[in-house]
């Protein structure tokens, strides 16, 4: 089991922050490679010639759909994030009120993982100061969404047998939620006082190190994400589906391995 390593705890940026973007302003943050290859299912660039498509055409298609989505109000990128005092308790990380560390807001339950070489067994909770140490740590929570207005438009496209347009709009929504998450992660780093580098790691519920989807509900509750038009399903997934949530560990050694 990996032992805890001391680290410098962020002292800045505590509290709740809200962000909303015009889609055009976020366009430069969108990962074109993933949008074209994965979300729009064009596959590897080496196969584009066989599909009579090239990079310039796809970039124009991206711009066209950004303009359509914005003018029709189909995509409204929104995010909310918070930096909170925190301490570990076993594999849990206790989240405290930013102005009252006697008040527990909830717990994030990390999963036990196998590290490099399938040798080390660890939990990301080990990267936080334990409650028994008396030392307060910090954690970031974030949620990002492309908004819920696209669902009706996608349904209309499907009813009109326009599966291509449905794919383009759904793919754009999914990409916006994912790439906005990366943007917000970097913003959290800056708010926490890390001016350079890639300090720490982001973990999303449902993925290794944070497999339990109940963590989505904890993040959703603390960020009051219902105000963003985000609902929780009985399976602790988000509606609209083009929504992502994550926790940010600021320890410099934090990773998935």
C-alpha positions as CSV (number, residue, x, y, z in Angstrom):
1,X,0.0,0.0,0.0
2,X,1.4,3.4,-1.0
3,X,2.0,5.6,2.0
4,X,0.8,9.2,2.4
5,X,3.2,11.9,1.2
6,X,3.0,15.3,2.6
7,X,2.3,18.2,0.2
8,X,1.5,21.9,0.2
9,X,-2.2,22.4,0.6
10,X,-4.0,25.1,-1.5
11,X,-4.9,28.2,0.5
12,X,-6.8,30.1,-2.1
13,X,-10.1,29.9,-4.1
14,X,-12.4,28.4,-1.5
15,X,-16.1,28.7,-2.2
16,X,-18.5,28.3,-5.1
17,X,-17.9,29.6,-8.6
18,X,-20.3,29.7,-11.5
19,X,-19.4,29.8,-15.2
20,X,-21.4,30.2,-18.4
21,X,-20.0,30.5,-21.9
22,X,-21.2,31.4,-25.4
23,X,-20.5,28.4,-27.5
24,X,-18.4,30.4,-30.0
25,X,-16.1,31.4,-27.1
26,X,-15.5,27.8,-26.2
27,X,-14.9,26.7,-29.8
28,X,-11.1,26.9,-29.5
29,X,-11.2,24.6,-26.4
30,X,-13.0,21.8,-28.3
31,X,-10.7,18.8,-29.2
32,X,-11.1,18.5,-32.9
33,X,-9.4,15.1,-33.2
34,X,-11.9,13.6,-30.7
35,X,-14.9,15.4,-32.1
36,X,-14.2,14.2,-35.6
37,X,-12.9,10.7,-35.0
38,X,-15.0,9.6,-31.9
39,X,-18.0,11.8,-31.5
40,X,-18.8,12.2,-35.2
41,X,-17.5,8.6,-35.9
42,X,-15.2,9.5,-38.8
43,X,-12.5,7.3,-37.4
44,X,-8.8,7.7,-37.9
45,X,-7.6,10.4,-40.2
46,X,-6.0,7.8,-42.4
47,X,-9.5,6.6,-43.3
48,X,-11.0,9.9,-44.2
49,X,-10.0,9.8,-47.9
50,X,-12.0,6.7,-48.4
51,X,-15.0,8.6,-47.0
52,X,-14.4,11.5,-49.3
53,X,-13.8,13.9,-46.4
54,X,-10.8,15.9,-45.4
55,X,-9.7,18.1,-42.4
56,X,-10.8,21.4,-43.9
57,X,-14.3,20.0,-44.6
58,X,-14.6,18.8,-41.1
59,X,-13.4,22.1,-39.6
60,X,-16.1,23.8,-41.7
61,X,-18.7,21.3,-40.5
62,X,-17.7,22.0,-36.9
63,X,-18.1,25.8,-37.4
64,X,-21.4,25.3,-39.2
65,X,-22.8,23.2,-36.3
66,X,-21.4,25.6,-33.6
67,X,-23.3,28.4,-35.4
68,X,-26.5,26.3,-35.7
69,X,-26.3,25.2,-32.1
70,X,-25.8,28.7,-30.8
71,X,-28.3,30.5,-33.0
72,X,-31.0,27.9,-32.1
73,X,-30.0,27.8,-28.4
74,X,-29.4,24.1,-28.5
75,X,-26.1,24.2,-26.6
76,X,-25.4,26.4,-23.6
77,X,-22.1,25.4,-21.9
78,X,-22.4,25.9,-18.1
79,X,-20.3,24.8,-15.2
80,X,-20.1,25.1,-11.5
81,X,-17.2,24.3,-9.2
82,X,-16.1,24.6,-5.6
83,X,-12.9,24.2,-3.6
84,X,-13.5,22.8,-0.1
85,X,-11.5,21.8,3.0
86,X,-11.2,18.1,3.1
87,X,-9.6,15.2,5.0
88,X,-9.4,11.4,4.4
89,X,-11.0,8.8,6.5
90,X,-9.9,5.4,5.2
91,X,-11.0,5.3,1.5
92,X,-13.4,8.2,2.0
93,X,-12.6,11.9,1.7
94,X,-14.7,14.1,4.1
95,X,-15.9,17.4,2.6
96,X,-16.3,20.3,4.9
97,X,-18.1,23.6,4.7
98,X,-15.6,26.3,3.4
99,X,-16.4,28.6,6.3
100,X,-17.0,26.0,9.0
101,X,-14.7,22.9,9.1
102,X,-16.8,21.4,11.9
103,X,-19.7,21.0,9.4
104,X,-19.4,17.9,7.1
105,X,-21.1,18.4,3.7
106,X,-20.6,14.8,2.4
107,X,-18.1,12.2,1.5
108,X,-16.4,11.1,-1.7
109,X,-15.8,7.3,-1.6
110,X,-12.7,6.3,-3.6
111,X,-12.0,2.8,-4.9
112,X,-9.0,0.7,-4.3
113,X,-6.8,0.4,-7.4
114,X,-3.8,-1.6,-8.6
115,X,-0.8,0.6,-9.5
116,X,2.1,0.3,-11.8
117,X,3.2,-3.2,-12.5
118,X,0.1,-4.6,-10.9
119,X,2.0,-4.4,-7.6
120,X,1.0,-1.3,-5.5
121,X,-2.5,-1.3,-4.1
122,X,-3.7,2.2,-3.4
123,X,-6.7,4.5,-3.0
124,X,-6.7,8.1,-4.1
125,X,-7.9,9.0,-0.5
126,X,-4.3,8.4,0.5
127,X,-3.3,11.6,-1.3
128,X,-5.3,13.6,1.3
129,X,-4.2,14.4,4.8
130,X,-6.0,12.0,7.1
131,X,-8.4,13.2,9.8
132,X,-6.2,11.7,12.4
133,X,-3.3,14.0,11.4
134,X,-5.2,17.2,12.4
135,X,-4.0,18.7,9.1
136,X,-6.7,20.1,6.8
137,X,-6.4,19.4,3.1
138,X,-8.5,20.6,0.1
139,X,-10.5,19.1,-2.7
140,X,-12.1,20.5,-5.9
141,X,-15.6,19.5,-7.1
142,X,-16.9,20.4,-10.6
143,X,-19.8,19.7,-12.9
144,X,-20.1,20.8,-16.6
145,X,-22.9,20.5,-19.0
146,X,-23.9,21.4,-22.6
147,X,-27.4,22.2,-21.3
148,X,-30.7,20.4,-21.8
149,X,-32.1,22.2,-24.9
150,X,-30.5,19.8,-27.4
151,X,-32.7,16.8,-26.5
152,X,-35.8,18.1,-28.2
153,X,-33.8,19.0,-31.3
154,X,-32.2,15.6,-31.5
155,X,-35.5,13.9,-31.1
156,X,-36.9,16.0,-34.0
157,X,-34.0,15.0,-36.2
158,X,-34.6,11.4,-35.4
159,X,-38.3,11.6,-36.1
160,X,-37.4,13.2,-39.5
161,X,-35.0,10.3,-40.2
162,X,-32.2,12.8,-40.2
163,X,-29.8,10.6,-38.2
164,X,-26.8,12.5,-39.5
165,X,-27.9,15.8,-37.9
166,X,-28.8,13.9,-34.7
167,X,-25.3,12.5,-34.6
168,X,-23.6,15.8,-35.2
169,X,-25.6,17.6,-32.5
170,X,-25.3,14.9,-29.9
171,X,-21.6,14.5,-30.6
172,X,-21.0,18.2,-30.3
173,X,-22.9,18.3,-27.0
174,X,-20.8,15.4,-25.6
175,X,-17.6,17.0,-26.7
176,X,-18.5,20.4,-25.2
177,X,-19.2,18.7,-21.8
178,X,-15.9,16.8,-21.8
179,X,-13.7,19.7,-23.0
180,X,-15.4,22.2,-20.7
181,X,-14.5,19.8,-17.9
182,X,-10.8,20.1,-18.8
183,X,-11.1,23.9,-19.0
184,X,-12.7,24.0,-15.6
185,X,-10.1,21.7,-14.1
186,X,-7.4,24.1,-15.2
187,X,-9.4,27.0,-13.8
188,X,-9.7,25.2,-10.5
189,X,-5.9,24.9,-10.5
190,X,-5.5,28.6,-11.0
191,X,-8.1,29.5,-8.3
192,X,-6.3,27.2,-5.9
193,X,-3.1,29.1,-6.5
194,X,-1.2,26.8,-8.9
195,X,-0.1,29.2,-11.6
196,X,2.0,26.7,-13.6
197,X,2.0,23.0,-14.6
198,X,-0.6,20.3,-14.2
199,X,-0.8,20.0,-10.4
200,X,-3.0,17.1,-9.3
201,X,-5.5,14.9,-11.0
202,X,-9.2,14.9,-11.9
203,X,-11.4,11.8,-11.2
204,X,-14.9,11.2,-12.5
205,X,-17.4,8.9,-11.0
206,X,-17.8,5.6,-12.9
207,X,-14.2,5.5,-13.9
208,X,-11.2,3.7,-12.2
209,X,-10.3,5.1,-8.7
210,X,-13.9,6.4,-8.3
211,X,-16.2,3.7,-9.6
212,X,-19.2,4.3,-7.3
213,X,-21.8,6.5,-9.1
214,X,-23.2,7.6,-5.8
215,X,-20.4,10.1,-5.9
216,X,-22.3,11.9,-8.7
217,X,-25.1,12.6,-6.2
218,X,-22.7,14.0,-3.6
219,X,-21.2,16.4,-6.2
220,X,-24.6,17.3,-7.6
221,X,-26.0,18.1,-4.1
222,X,-23.1,20.2,-3.0
223,X,-22.9,22.2,-6.2
224,X,-26.7,22.6,-6.3
225,X,-26.5,21.6,-9.9
226,X,-30.3,21.4,-10.3
227,X,-30.0,25.1,-10.9
228,X,-28.1,24.4,-14.1
229,X,-31.0,22.2,-15.4
230,X,-29.2,19.0,-14.4
231,X,-31.3,16.2,-13.0
232,X,-30.3,12.9,-11.3
233,X,-31.6,9.6,-12.5
234,X,-32.4,6.7,-10.1
235,X,-29.1,5.1,-11.3
236,X,-27.2,8.2,-10.2
237,X,-26.5,9.3,-13.7
238,X,-27.1,12.7,-15.1
239,X,-29.8,14.1,-17.3
240,X,-29.0,15.6,-19.8
241,X,-26.4,12.9,-20.6
242,X,-24.0,15.5,-22.0
243,X,-22.9,16.3,-18.4
244,X,-19.8,15.4,-16.5
245,X,-18.8,15.6,-12.9
246,X,-15.4,15.2,-11.2
247,X,-13.4,15.7,-8.1
248,X,-9.9,17.3,-8.2
249,X,-7.1,16.1,-5.9
250,X,-4.3,18.7,-5.6
251,X,-1.5,16.3,-4.5
252,X,1.3,16.5,-7.0
253,X,1.7,12.7,-7.1
254,X,-2.0,11.9,-7.6
255,X,-2.6,9.8,-10.7
256,X,-4.4,6.7,-11.9
257,X,-1.4,4.5,-11.3
